[in-house]
Amino acid sequence: MSQNIILKNGYSFIEVDKFEDGTKMRDDKIDDVIFIKEANKYYKRDFKGAIKSTWFGCIGDGIKNDSESLQKAINTCLILGKDLEIDGKILIKNKININRQVDSEKYRKYFTIFSNSGGGFKIACDYAFTSDLKSLIPVSQLIKFQNLYFEGVNNYILDGNKFLRLQFNSCSFSA
């Protein structure tokens, strides 16, 4: 199949007929950020490296609740096997689920949430990062937080019963 390229909202998209897992593209895979549909054809955003939090609507002003947008960005990163770059101060008012099954073949490398621009999180809920998988033992693994700040840490950042093999590299914490 020859690859057609279209330009939408200032971004290049390349025509695809298969999703990341090798299955045939279909409408339920469309997120209007990474995958779009135009004239009955499917396209994937042309990008290298990490997914950016702003692509999914995170404002990063520390005032607007970015929880829903951040959750969408993380879900997409986990599906595509990409890292997440945080821009600005992401306000978290609702728990964010990170589901990465422990000891699974799919999740054998770290998922990194990082910032290159001084970004981080303003946390306004207990257990900002958790997993919705039900278990009394760790159910999510290999997550790295890098070059981020965490503000409001009088609340708990992680649900400690849910995670295994975590790293915090060059992060700062303040109440």
C-alpha positions in Angstrom: 0.0 0.0 0.0 1.4 3.4 -0.9 1.4 5.8 2.0 -0.7 8.9 1.6 0.1 11.8 3.8 -2.4 14.5 4.8 -2.0 17.7 6.9 -4.5 18.4 9.6 -4.3 21.1 12.3 -0.6 21.6 11.4 0.4 17.9 11.9 1.2 15.3 9.3 -0.7 12.1 9.3 0.2 8.9 7.4 -2.4 6.5 6.0 -2.5 3.2 7.8 -4.6 0.1 7.5 -3.4 -1.7 10.7 -3.4 -0.6 14.3 -0.2 -0.9 16.5 -1.0 -4.4 17.6 -1.3 -5.6 13.9 -5.1 -5.8 13.9 -7.1 -4.1 11.1 -7.9 -0.4 11.7 -11.5 0.3 12.7 -13.5 3.2 13.9 -13.2 2.4 17.6 -9.4 3.0 17.4 -9.9 6.6 16.4 -9.0 9.1 19.1 -8.7 12.3 17.0 -5.2 12.8 18.3 -2.9 10.0 17.2 -5.4 8.2 14.9 -7.9 10.0 12.7 -10.3 9.1 9.8 -10.7 11.2 6.7 -12.7 10.2 3.6 -13.1 6.6 4.8 -9.3 6.2 5.3 -7.4 5.9 8.5 -4.3 7.9 9.4 -1.8 7.9 12.2 0.0 11.1 13.4 3.6 11.2 12.2 5.7 11.8 15.3 8.9 10.5 16.9 9.6 10.0 20.6 7.1 10.6 23.4 3.5 11.6 23.4 2.9 15.1 24.9 0.3 15.8 27.6 -1.0 18.8 25.7 -2.0 16.7 22.7 -4.8 15.3 24.8 -6.0 18.7 26.2 -4.0 19.1 29.3 -3.8 22.8 30.0 -1.0 22.6 32.6 -1.8 25.9 34.4 -2.3 24.3 37.8 -5.8 25.7 38.0 -7.9 23.6 35.5 -8.4 20.0 36.5 -6.4 18.1 33.9 -7.2 14.6 35.3 -9.4 13.4 32.5 -7.0 14.6 29.7 -4.0 13.1 31.6 -5.8 9.8 31.9 -6.5 9.7 28.1 -2.8 10.5 27.4 -1.6 7.8 29.7 -4.0 5.2 28.3 -2.8 6.0 24.8 0.9 5.8 25.9 0.2 2.4 27.4 -1.5 1.1 24.2 1.2 2.4 21.9 4.2 1.7 24.1 5.2 5.4 24.2 6.5 7.6 27.1 4.7 10.7 28.2 6.1 14.2 28.3 4.5 16.6 30.8 4.3 20.3 29.9 3.3 22.7 32.6 1.7 22.1 36.0 -0.9 19.4 35.6 -3.6 19.6 38.3 -4.8 16.2 39.4 -8.1 16.1 41.3 -9.1 12.6 40.3 -7.2 9.4 40.6 -5.1 8.5 37.5 -5.0 4.7 36.7 -1.8 3.2 35.3 -2.4 -0.4 34.5 0.7 -2.3 33.5 0.3 -6.0 34.4 3.2 -7.3 36.6 5.5 -9.7 34.8 3.7 -9.6 31.5 5.5 -9.8 28.2 3.8 -6.6 27.0 5.3 -4.4 29.8 8.9 -5.4 30.0 10.4 -1.9 29.7 9.8 1.1 31.8 7.0 3.6 31.0 8.5 7.0 31.7 6.6 10.1 32.6 8.9 13.0 32.3 9.4 16.7 31.6 12.1 18.6 29.7 10.6 21.9 30.6 10.2 22.0 34.4 6.8 20.4 34.3 5.1 18.4 37.0 1.9 17.8 39.0 -0.2 19.7 41.5 -1.9 16.9 43.4 -5.3 17.6 45.0 -6.4 14.1 45.9 -5.1 11.1 47.8 -3.4 8.4 45.8 -3.1 10.5 42.6 -1.6 7.5 40.7 -3.2 4.1 41.2 -4.5 1.1 39.3 -8.1 0.1 38.8 -7.1 -3.6 38.7 -8.4 -5.3 41.8 -5.9 -7.2 43.9 -4.2 -7.2 47.3 -0.8 -7.6 45.6 1.0 -5.2 43.2 -0.7 -5.1 39.8 1.2 -2.5 37.9 5.0 -2.3 37.3 7.9 -0.6 35.7 7.0 3.1 35.9 9.6 5.9 36.0 8.9 9.5 36.9 11.8 11.7 35.7 12.6 15.4 36.0 9.2 16.2 37.5 8.0 18.2 40.5 5.2 17.0 42.7 3.3 19.8 44.6 0.8 19.1 47.3 2.4 16.0 48.6 0.7 16.2 52.0 -1.6 13.9 49.9 -0.4 10.5 48.9 1.1 10.3 45.4 0.9 6.6 44.9 -1.3 3.8 46.0 1.5 1.8 47.5 -0.4 -1.5 47.3 -0.7 -1.3 43.5 2.9 -0.7 42.2 6.1 -2.7 41.8 9.4 -1.6 40.4 9.0 2.2 40.4 11.7 4.9 40.0 11.7 8.6 40.8 14.7 10.2 39.1 15.6 13.9 39.6 12.1 14.7 41.0 11.2 17.2 43.7 8.4 17.1 46.2 6.8 20.0 48.2 3.7 20.4 50.4 
